[in-house]
């Protein structure tokens, strides 16, 4: 059945108004009243619902039954991603990171980030990434939305306390990500990924000074849109989740 995000309480027997983009989609694909869909509100679990009204901009559904299904990873992962050049790359990273189970995404303005975002332009990009998270969650079956943190400058962010293990992916690291994961019990992790060209030497030094653990993804240099996703897959293979 089609799955849609519906950010409101989903109680058996209740009639819920679906978001306008969902109503438009249902109208375009010619869904009919009486058809069943799956709804989730991002707080866990999902609901089977029966469509009661469909229009171009308005649709509603009756919640029929609840299902507590949960497909989240058994550990928390934050992806701290240096802003890459071009919006398509960040969209790709956010989408695939959600599919691979990240708990949160932290955009970072790093020294080598070409893209500079602020003001209204930043607000629009943050809203767009939120939409990417929703769409990816609808597609992959997640019932909890990954949290999107506000964009932060790298130096300010790294100085903040963090209870997770911060992992700095660096080609200069002497220990591999795979070896570390195989010998470490699952725990909360923050993966730090630089933009094109990586983090600057000064940023790496600052990260290590604040307790980050430097790990390598192997002898090949990975693109910024590849490194974080590869690291997520390594952790899932070692700790479970795939």
N, C-alpha and C positions, 0 to 999 in steps of 0.2 A: 504494500500500500504506500501511497505518497506520504512523505514525512514533512511536517512544517513546524517552524518555531512560532509559538504563541505565548508571549510573555504575560500571562495572567494565571490565576489559580485554575486548576483543572480538576473539578470535582464531579464525580459520577452524577449524572442527571442534569447537570447545569448546561445552559446554553452560552456559548462563548462567541464573541465577535472576533473574527480572524483579521489579522493585519491587512491593510489595503493591498500590499504587493502580493500577498497570498491569494486574496480574493481575485485580483487581476489574473494571476496565473491559472487559478481554477476555471475562470471564465474562458481564457484563451484555449486551454486544453479540453474544454467542453465537459468538465465534470458536472454531474447532475445531483440534485437533492436526493438523498438516500444513499449516495456513495459513501464509502468509509475511508477515512484518512487517519494517520497517526499524528498526534500533536505532542510537543514537549515544550516546557517553559524554561529550560536551562538550569533547573534546580535539582534534577535527578528524576528518573522514571519517565514514563510516557503514557499517553492515553489513546485508546481507540475512540474515534468520534465519528458520528454520522452527520453528513452535511444536511442542513435544514434550509439554507437559503444561499443562492449564488447570484451575484450581479457583477457589473463591470468593476465596481469599486467597493462592494460590500458583500460579505459572506459570513455565515454563521454555521455553527455545528453543535450538536449535542454530544456531550461526553458520555460514552457508553461504559467503558471499563478502564481501569488503571493497570499498569504493568510496571513493576519496580526494577525492570532490567537495567543493568549498569555495565558499561563496557570501558570504564575508566582504567588507567594504569594503576597498579597498587602502590605507586610512589609518585611524588610530585616533581615535575620538570618545568623549569622556566627557561624560555629561549630568549636570551638577551642579544638582540640582533642589531649590529651596526647598520644604519640606513644605507642600502645599496643605491646605485645609480639607476634611475628609471623606475617608474611605479610598478611596472609589470613584474619585476623581480621580487619586490616586497609582497605583492599579492600572491605570487607563487609560493614564497616562503611561508606566509601565514596560512595559506590553504593547506599545504602539505604538512606543516607542523601540527595543525589541528587534526588531520587525518591520522598522524602518528601518535597523538595522545597528549600533547603538551598541556600543562595546567595553566600556564600564563605566558604571555609574550610581552617583552620589554623592548620597545624600540629605543635605540641609542644613537645620539649624534656624536660620532667619533671624529677624530682629527682628519681622517682621510675620507670622510663622507662628503661626496660631491653635492648631494641634495641638501638644501637648507630649508627647513620648514618652520613656520611660525604663524601666529595670528589665525586669520580665517582659513588660509591654505592648510595649516596644520589641523584645524578642526575638521575640515572636509576629509583629509586623509584618514584621520582617526575614525571618523564615522564610516568611511569606506571600508577600512580594515575590520571594523565591527561587523559590517555586512558580509565580508568574506568569511569571517568566523562562523556566522550563522549559517551561511550557505554550505560551508564545508561540514558543519555538524549535522545538517539535514541529510547530506549525502552519505556520510560515513556511519551514521547510527549513534552518534554521541548524544546523550541527553543532558549533559552539563556543558555550558559554554566556557571555553578558555577565556581567562581574564586578560583584557588588553590594557596594559599600564600606559600612562601618559609618556610621551617622548621625553627623555632626559639626556642631558649632556653627560658624556662618559665620566668625567672627573667627579661630578657631583654624585652620580649614581654609585660608583665604585666605593665612595667614602661612606656610604650608608651601611649599617649593619645588616647582615643576611645570615639566617640560620642554616641555609642550604650550603652545600659544597659548590663553590664557584669554580668552574672548569674553564680555563683559558686554552682554547685550541690554538696551538702554535707549531709550525714546522720545526722549530728549534728545540722543542721539548724532547727529553730523553726517554720518557715513558709513554707507551702507547695507550690510547683510549681503551682498546680491546683488552689489554692485559690488566689495566686498572679495574675495569668493570668485572672481569672474571674473578678477581680476588677481593672484591668489595661487596658487602651486603647492600641490598637496595636501600636508598635513602633519598632525601630531597636534594635535587641538583639544579644548578643554574648553568646553562651552557652559554659561553660568551663567544660570539661570532663577529669578527670584524667586517667592515665593508670591503669593497674592492681594494686590494693592496694590504688588507689586514689591519690590525691595530698598529699604531706607531710604536717604536721602541720605548718611548716614554710612557705610553699607555700600558704596555706590557709590564714595565717595571713597577708602575703604580699598582696594577692589579696584583702582582706578586707580593708587593709590600703590604697589601690589604688581605693577604691570605689566600689568593687564588691558586689553584693547582694547575700547572702547565702540563698538558697532555698532547700527544701527536696523533694525527689520523693516518700516519703512514708516510712513505717517501714522496708521494705525489702531492702537488699543491692543488687543493680543491677550490673551486669558485665559492664565493660567499653564499650563493643560493644552493650549493651542494653540501657544504661542510656541516651545517647544523642538522640537516635531514639525515646525513650519513651517521652523525653522532647519535641521533635519536634512535636510529635503527640498531646501532651497536648496543646501546643500553637495553633496548627491548629484547634483543636476542640473548643478552647475558642475564637479564633480570626478569624476563617474562613480559608479555604484552603483545607479542606478535602471534 
